[in-house]
Amino acid sequence: MRMASGIPVSKLCRVRSCVAQVWRRSSFRQRRLLLRVLLKYIVDNQETICRCLPRCLPALSVDRPACA
């Protein structure tokens, strides 16, 4: 069985399919709200994200000094 980040690929495909269905049925106002919430979370937690991301994705570790 193929794995992606420790999750079976078949489950990832099902999750993507469900997310796509929900996104398709959402209004523009709901989408805009979600994107604003995501932006706020990323901005509020950017230091933690930059510190942890290279551990999860070693290929990005060359960008680490920019985050430090």
Secondary structure as the mmCIF struct_conf table of DSSP 4:
data_model
#
loop_
_struct_conf.conf_type_id
_struct_conf.id
_struct_conf.beg_label_comp_id
_struct_conf.beg_label_asym_id
_struct_conf.beg_label_seq_id
_struct_conf.end_label_comp_id
_struct_conf.end_label_asym_id
_struct_conf.end_label_seq_id
STRN STRN1 MET A 3 ALA A 4
TURN_TY1_P TURN_TY1_P1 SER A 5 GLY A 6
STRN STRN2 ILE A 7 PRO A 8
HELX_RH_AL_P HELX_RH_AL_P1 VAL A 9 ARG A 25
BEND BEND1 SER A 26 SER A 26
HELX_RH_AL_P HELX_RH_AL_P2 PHE A 28 ASP A 44
TURN_TY1_P TURN_TY1_P2 ASN A 45 ASN A 45
HELX_RH_AL_P HELX_RH_AL_P3 GLN A 46 CYS A 56
HELX_RH_3T_P HELX_RH_3T_P1 PRO A 58 ASP A 63
HELX_RH_AL_P HELX_RH_AL_P4 ARG A 64 CYS A 67
#
